[in-house]
Amino acid sequence: MNPVFDILKLWRAQAGWLALGALLSLAALGAAVALMGFSARTIALALLGGGLLVPAALPAIGTARVGLRYAERVMTHEATFRALAGLRVWLFRGLADSAAGGLGLRRAGDALARLVNDVDALDGLYLRITVPLLGAALLVPVLAVLLWRVQPLALLVLLPFGVVGFYLPRRAARLAAQNSAQAGLAMAGLRSAALDALTGLREVKIFAAEGRMLATVQAREAGLLAAQRELVARTSALQAVAFLIAQAGILLAILIGLGGAPVPAVIVVFVATVAFEAVLGLPRAGVLYGQAQAAAARVVEAAQQPPPVREPLAPLALPPGNAIAFEHVSLRYAPDLPLVFQNLSFQFPAGSRTAILGPSGAGKSSIAALLLKLVAPESGEIRLGGADLAHLPAEAVRGRIAYLSQATHLFADSIRNNLRLGDPTADDAALWRALEAAQLAETVRALPDGLDGWVGEGGHNFSGGQGRRLALARTLLSSAPVLVLDEPCAGLDAATEAEFLRVLNTATQGRSVLLIAHRLTGVEQLDRIWRLGGGGLMPATS
Amino acid sequence: MSASAKAWIKNEQKLGRAAATLPVALGGAQVLFGIFQVFCAARLLAAVLHQAPRGVHALLFATGFMLAALARAGLGVQAERLGFERGAAARRRLRSGVLATFMALGPAGLRGQHSAELAATSVDRVEAMEGFHARWIAATALAVIGPALVGLAAALADWRSALVLAITGLLVPFAMAVAGIGAGLAAKKQFVAMTRLQTRFIDRIRGISTIVLAGRGADEARALAAAAAELRVRTMRVLRVAFLSSTALDLAAAAALVLIVLRFAAVLHGDIALAPTALFILLLVPEYFAPLRAFSAVYADRLAVEAVATEFAALPAPPEPVPAAEIRSVAAHGLTLAFEEVSFTWDAARGPVLERLSLRVNSGEILLLTGASGAGKSTIIDLVLGFIAPDSGRVTINGVDRPVLVPAALNRMLGWIGQRPMLFAGSIEENIRFARPEASAEELAEAIRLARLEELILALPQGIRTPLGEGGFGLSGGQAQRIAIARAFLKDAPLLLLDEPTAHLDPAVERDVLESIRRLSVGRTVILATHSAVAMEFARDFGAKRLDLDALRHARVRGVA
């Protein structure tokens, strides 16, 4: 099934707007045809010495043409905006249900953000592809009638029209579809080369690799340009062919007119000029379509992935308790991958403060993923308040567990809106209390805009430690009784880390805390410490 | 938009214009062939109306028509290819410039800037400049030249009609101005609004797991829809006005057509001599307005530039290179490093990090740097690496001022291992060879052996060709640090700078890595900055001198030092 149709199907909700826009567009095209036709008729009749047509009709059609064109622009844009918003929200919903879980704990947001480029590629689907194509379809019967009036042979002109309006766009689409895979790869290569050179700038300077890295980037760039150049060469050739066929079509109309009724012949020539001009853009639209196809396939696939853990068919109500227990839990991510851990059992009573330590790769974060229902255990049970997680709906479970990690995202939004992600109903007093608890209130108070201060892309306007405390304040705002903190200090320097952990000790009083880390600093206040390694969990002496 | 962004666009425009002479000439030629085509078509149409001779004449004009079409098509292909090459050349120039600037600035000069953001500037923002150079610049010139040529042709045939064209043509910019907005301003607003929605969408997608885990997926989807709806309402309000300028173009074209029809309809009355002229002028009307339409069709390319100009204009200038005359080299058999009264301040508000610091590390010695973060450990290392220059005082290597050393020779003296090595996209071998691509196979094998990487490599099915980096095999922190050690062995520099090399390692792994570092340190001059107790103990066993920056600072505050 063509994925573009999946996208078009999504637009059913906006069908009224889209149809209205398309109708106005067709009416505007009709007015353009009428304007040219009437002009030609007036001149032809005058040339033949015939009576002057009521000239009043002409300005009226001209006015209608201008007005309709304006209405068309407004309406098609209105429809486009509606359709685009619908598409973005649909993609977001789809990702929220599926990919977000799969990504869960990893910082793979950038890969997803690339999908946004694909959504952009679908922007022209209505305005630049569907609407002009409908126009071309409308022109076929109009031309047919006018041509028939010259002489039946004149219908031959429909042949070049069909080639330019329908055949060549298909060719262009196929060309572009083949090319877009190659160009996409080249683009990804260029991006990763640039990112490598800039992320590793220290190494690049120290090993005097500036020239080498620049050469790599330039080589990748050359690859991208080569792919683009090929597409330009082939589509410009196609466009030239389309132009020549259109011109031949017009000439054909003239030559056939030599042997037909003169006035209809002149009319047809003028109308054909307008008609061919209207479809000359379609081969380019075909290129867009070819690119949109690949994009649509990626978007549809991403949005329709099944959730990582199947929701229970008959979900149980969430029990009141918050004690968590792992009972003989084994986990592996795929049948052909080794076990992450085996037969893991531990208790995590309500209100306790527990740390799980272990080297990277031991599966610490997998414990968080299991708790948040981002993965399901291969065997064994995880219990929340005595009920098996497998029988509880994921959203309800996540309502009980607040999760904070180094990958916790800060949004390019105000401080207020960032905090309210934790609790949308929180008033300013509650927000200040949370900031107070996270020891960030002073910093925010010093900002000229206070809570309306801008956080910046990825928390850009804050230092690393401040950003982490802002994320903590957000986590504290949620009413979840269980806090899972997954390496919350990764990437912070030692002094900032110690300060953050001290804040954590006081701010999380009264909740269950599960701290996941590769080592302790000695600042943490904990009830019990487990060490994860070699596929098992052992109590550790602190 | 800032003045610097405007100046930047102006400069790009100047560069673009210089390269666009040929494409503009090609475009002009296309217009001329278009006029000739119209001329032929008018003669043929007159023949259709039995107002002009048929037969051979008609055949001649038909041939002329198709030949002109062929020329136009060929010119079109050529113009588009040339346009692409101009766009490609501009992108190459901009991308190399941006990357060279970033590399010259180095990590200290780019402090606080996210590498993803820098990559976006060097990849996506450069790509956004394509249309400006490939199409827009030529289109602006042709929007003037095209109508002028067509108008001239019309004037030669019938001056009254040419007057109609001239007046209606001038109406276009006039109407845009009278509409009070200027199409530009309104379209700009719309573009900015679209960009903002896009940014919000990307940001929400990046943070989607945070949203989902906070249980706010449905709420955010609703908020996204509401934001998009609000944006649509606002944008449409702007667009309804902005479209008036396109309407001015439509109106001018329709008015020109109607006026010309009326002008001829009134005087023709079977006047055979006038027939070809009337048809010629009539067919010329679309040709007259075509370059103006083409211009407004590429206006988005111009707007795309506005969206990125601010970032490009804000790029810091690369540092001045050292004058060549002073450059010296030193014989480097053993290396002595010294700081003489070095002061450095990152941020004037926070005061100096280093104040009149003097230190000396003799050949083969280890200096242990300790102190809280922010005490200046990394600053000292960055000063030695030359990423920053002292505000006052001197950094010397074997007694010679650092800035007057031959950069390539200086670079050969410096080895460095940080907290986490950068693993580039490439194989293990390529990642180690990064230190010295021309190293022999024996030297590579030796570095791998000394860094104790053999066991790992043997365990991997693809061995030394195992890909690393994004999407590659994930090394543990200790394994990654061994790659960095192998790089340092391969580079074999006499001065070794270790900036918290074990900060992210488990104690067991840390001891192991330190053991490798010990072997690496033999015979070299070493600075080791660390917090770790294990690493400090290791340095003491090795007979290191210690410089405690905290103690130094306290002494300074008490006025002792």
Interface residues (C-beta under 8 A of the other chain):
Chain A: L35 M36 S39 A40 T42 I43 A44 A46 L47 L48 G49 L52 L53 P55 L58 P59 G62 T63 R65 V66 R69 Y70 R73 V74 H77 E78 F81 R82 L84 A85 R88 V89 F92 R93 L95 A96 D97 A99 A100 G101 L103 G104 L105 G109 D110 L112 A113 L115 V116 V119 D120 M187 L190 R191 S192 A193 A194 L195 D196 A197 L198 T199 G200 L201 R202 E203 V204 K205 I206 F207 A208 A209 E210 R212 M213 L214 V217 Q218 E221 L225 Q228 R229 V232 A233 S236 A237 Q239 A240 V241 F243 L244 Q247 A248 I250 L251 I254 L255 G257 L258 P262 V263 A265 V266 V269 F270 T273 E277 P359 S360 G361 L372 E395 R398 G399 A402 Y403 A407 T408 H409 L410 F411 A412 D413 L421 G422 P424 E457 G458 H460 R474 S478 D493 A494 A495 T496 H518 R519
Chain B: Q37 A41 L44 L45 A46 A47 V48 L49 H50 Q51 R54 A58 A62 F65 M66 A69 L70 R72 A73 G74 G76 V77 E80 R81 F84 A88 R91 R92 R95 S96 L99 A100 F102 M103 G106 P107 L110 H114 S115 A116 E117 L118 A119 S122 V123 Q198 T199 R200 F201 I202 D203 R204 I205 R206 G207 I208 S209 T210 I211 V212 L213 A214 G215 R216 G217 A218 D219 E220 A221 L224 A225 A228 A229 L231 R232 T235 M236 L239 R240 F243 L244 S246 T247 D250 L251 A254 A255 L257 V258 V261 L262 F264 A265 A266 L268 H269 G270 D271 A275 A278 L279 L282 L283 P286 A372 S373 G374 L385 F387 A408 N411 L414 G415 W416 G418 P421 M422 F424 A425 F434 A435 R436 P437 G469 E470 G474 S476 G477 R487 K491 A503 H504 D506 P507 V509 H531
